[in-house]
Amino acid sequence: MQLARVRGNVVASIKAPGLAAHKLLVLEAVAAADPMGEGNGNGSGNADGNGDGDRASAADGAALFVAIDLAGAGVGEVVLVTRGSAARIGSDSDAVPTDAAVIAIVDSVQLDGSQTFIKR
């Protein structure tokens, strides 16, 4: 599993049958030390994803990936993602052709005894 921040949505009018019931999210992998990508590591910024440097961190698209949403996440939220075959394990995703699934919305992250993120 890994932490990621929701950067946007993907809209596809024609999808594989297993994907029809799922929202598709554009995610950016983030470090536990700085889930909001603010460079100060304290996670004190707002959770709307509009902090300074927001677009520059993934401007080339290299760190962005698409996942199905099993948790009801929204843009700007920090989420927990499972990837690979584990993304297909679950009551409502058995027949979904995916290799990434959002499985939780993160409330807080604590690393080495310090709070690095608190959902606001």
C-alpha positions in Angstrom: 0.0 0.0 0.0 1.1 3.6 -0.5 -0.1 7.1 0.3 -1.3 9.3 -2.6 -3.1 12.6 -3.1 -6.2 12.8 -5.4 -5.3 15.3 -8.2 -8.4 14.8 -10.4 -10.9 12.6 -12.1 -11.0 10.6 -15.3 -14.3 10.5 -17.2 -14.7 7.6 -19.7 -18.1 7.1 -21.2 -17.2 3.6 -22.6 -15.5 1.3 -20.1 -15.0 -2.4 -19.4 -18.0 -3.9 -17.7 -16.3 -4.2 -14.4 -15.4 -0.5 -14.3 -18.9 0.8 -15.0 -19.7 1.1 -11.3 -16.5 2.8 -10.3 -15.2 6.4 -10.3 -11.7 6.8 -11.7 -9.3 9.1 -9.9 -6.0 10.6 -11.0 -3.5 10.1 -8.1 0.0 11.4 -7.2 2.1 9.2 -4.9 3.2 11.2 -1.9 5.8 10.7 0.9 4.6 9.9 4.5 6.9 12.7 5.6 5.0 15.3 3.5 1.7 14.0 2.2 0.5 17.5 1.0 3.7 18.1 -0.9 4.5 21.4 0.8 8.2 20.8 1.4 7.9 21.5 5.2 6.9 18.1 6.3 4.3 19.2 8.8 1.2 18.6 6.7 -0.3 21.8 8.1 -1.7 23.0 4.8 -5.3 22.7 3.7 -6.6 19.5 2.2 -8.0 21.1 -1.0 -4.9 20.4 -3.0 -4.3 24.0 -4.0 -1.0 24.6 -2.1 2.1 26.2 -3.6 4.0 24.0 -6.1 0.9 21.8 -6.5 1.2 21.6 -10.3 5.0 21.6 -10.5 5.3 18.4 -8.5 3.8 16.3 -11.2 3.8 18.6 -14.2 5.4 16.0 -16.5 2.8 13.3 -15.4 5.5 10.8 -14.4 4.2 10.5 -10.9 0.5 10.4 -11.7 -1.5 7.2 -12.1 -5.2 6.3 -12.3 -7.0 4.1 -9.7 -10.6 3.0 -9.1 -12.2 4.6 -6.0 -13.6 2.2 -3.4 -13.7 4.8 -0.6 -15.5 7.9 -2.0 -12.5 10.1 -2.1 -12.5 13.7 -3.6 -9.9 15.9 -5.2 -7.2 17.1 -2.7 -7.7 14.3 -0.2 -4.8 12.1 0.9 -5.7 8.4 0.4 -4.3 4.9 0.9 -3.9 3.0 -2.4 -3.3 -0.7 -3.0 -1.7 -1.7 -6.2 -1.2 -4.9 -8.2 -3.3 -8.0 -7.7 -4.3 -6.8 -4.2 -6.3 -4.0 -5.9 -8.8 -6.6 -7.2 -9.4 -8.2 -3.8 -12.6 -7.1 -2.2 -16.3 -7.6 -2.3 -17.0 -5.1 -5.0 -13.9 -5.2 -7.1 -13.4 -8.9 -7.9 -14.3 -8.5 -11.6 -12.7 -5.1 -12.1 -9.7 -4.9 -14.5 -7.5 -2.7 -12.4 -4.1 -2.6 -10.8 -4.7 0.3 -8.4 -7.6 1.0 -6.0 -8.2 3.7 -3.4 -9.1 1.7 -0.2 -9.1 4.5 2.5 -9.2 8.2 3.0 -6.5 9.2 5.4 -7.3 11.2 8.6 -3.7 11.5 9.9 -0.2 10.3 9.3 2.4 9.9 12.1 6.0 9.2 11.2 8.9 8.8 13.7 6.8 10.2 16.5 5.8 13.4 14.6 2.4 14.2 13.0 3.1 14.9 9.3 -0.6 15.2 8.2 -3.9 15.9 9.8 -7.1 16.0 7.6 -8.8 19.4 7.9 
